[in-house]
Amino acid sequence: DFKTVAAEVRKQISGQYSGSPQLLKNLNIVGNISHHTTVPLTEAVDPVDLEDYLITHPLAVDSGPLRDLIEFPPDDIEVVYSPRDCRTLVSAVPEESEMDPHVRDCIRSYTEDWAIVIRKYHKLGTGFNPNTLDKQKERQKGLPKQVFESDEAPDGNNYQDDQDDLKRRSMSIDDTPRGSWACSIFDLKNSLPDALLPNLLDRTPNEEIDRQNDDQRKSNRHKELFALHPSPDEEEPIERLSVPDVPKEHFGQRLLVKCLSLKFEIEIEPIFASLALYDVKEKKKISENFYFDLNSEQMKGLLRPHVPPAAITTLARSAIFSITYPSQDVFLVIKLEKVLQQGDIGECAEPYMIFKEADATKNKEKLEKLKSQADQFCQRLGKYRMPFAWTAIHLMNIVSSAGSLERDSTEVEISTGERKGSWSERRNSSIVGRRSLERTTSGDDACNLTSFRPATLTVTNFFKQEGDRLSDEDLYKFLADMRRPSSVLRRLRPITAQLKIDISPAPENPHYCLTPELLQVKLYPDSRVRPTREILEFPARDVYVPNTTYR
């Protein structure tokens, strides 16, 4: 019989390969019958296509009382369109006539109205739980308390009575060995009979039994039985269907920095400054540069042959920085540049370290010579810049110190040569005393940039740039070193200067504001007013939000 032979062969080979489907996948058994040339030991079965099955097997017209649970409600979904808001006066999207058709279709994703899907029966799904704690307590009123044997604690008196009863029983059958037939008869005679089950042996139709059971289930039944079940844990939901907010441009915690003045002991040439944020822990630059010009008109005049008339967008002296992940490792780094000139950086910075404003009369000839040299370099190389000096502000120290002070605004002087955490507080533009405001905060929870009091900072010392240490990696080492009490940088000879800046939480809707693309944000009444620049953020870690703004 070929069936018996084939069965034995399959059993033998499957035993050799331990029944592994992977090893038996391509293995065929040669049969003894010509029209059954190959017999596959395993055959892959495709899963059922649910949609195709529902189409080919339509539901019966009358599916009973539970038909609503089977069919999808036709009026559940409603699609409405909401116009997209544009926060700038002019859209950043280029004109469609200037681009290819496929690019035009991509660009429209930034301008088309939002399509919002509203689900009418959303609250009836498993992702929405209407059972609040108050509702649960209200439903549980009047319910009998369920007490089970495992929940009952043993009563001391009952337990002692049971022990005495066992002793009396043992005394009456001392001569009877435990587990014997006589002992079992004795226990049986002393046990209480169970209650009789009425009508146990009566013949009752199944329909009558079902009706009785149905009546018993309905008697004293709670009207919201399934609602008594406790709500699922928030961290482990069966389904989470949260209604999403309308997508919008992402902003972190916003910080407004106003640059007020920059002054050196001697004024011989124009100096240019820039601000940027750095995260020491992540070793990343987390903002683009903000360039600002605080030179006097006399110094700007030295560069007139090389610098065209400045556009209003380049005259900003205040900037709004966005910080998505504020931490104790964020520094505001200030870098200074000067016109390119002959010589090493150290030689170019030497006059700023040796000449004092008080000695201007005594060193008049030397200062005139330096001004003449600077004028020559500005005439010849006015287009080019070279590194000059830098300093850094530990941002969270300023925020925590300013947030703890009693006045609405504070003036604080920062000297990089002082001990870490030492500040001198000024009130009403006069020094009323010096005290150490050692502020240490741990964790990112304390890094709140939205509610601290505005502070005016005076930075008094700068470090000269080292020609062989201009990279960001060197800067991260310097910033980490600044946080140590015995910093190497604090022992260096600084360049004395005075930079005044205001730091405060950014307002919700600032006036005269420009985006990083230099587009005017709405509420821009006068185009001739000096603007405030929004500085583009480079987040230290990924930000999972949709890109809704064309850049």
JOCORJO-V190086 format. One line per field, one symbol per residue. ss: DSSP state (@ for helix, = for strand, . for the rest). A space follows every 10 residues. Layout:
BEGIN
ss->???
END
This chain:
BEGIN
ss->.@@@@@@@@@ @@@@@@.... @@@@...=== .......=== .........@ @@@@@@.... ......@@@@ ......==== ==.....=.. .....@@@.. @@@@@@@@@@ ...======. .@@@...... ..@@@@@@@. ........@@ @....@@@@@ @@@@@@@@@@ @@........ @@@@@@@@@@ .......... .....@@@@@ @@@@@@@@.. .....@@@.. ...@@@.... .......... ..======== ====...... =========. ...==.=..= ==....@@@@ @......... .@@@@..=== ===......= =========. ....@@@@@@ @@@@..@@@. ...@@@@@@@ @@@@@@@@@@ @...====== ====@@@@@@ @@@@....== ====...... .======..= =...==.... ...@@@.... ...======= ====...... .@@@@@@@@@ @@......@@ @...====== =====..... ..==.....= =......... .====.=... .......... .
END
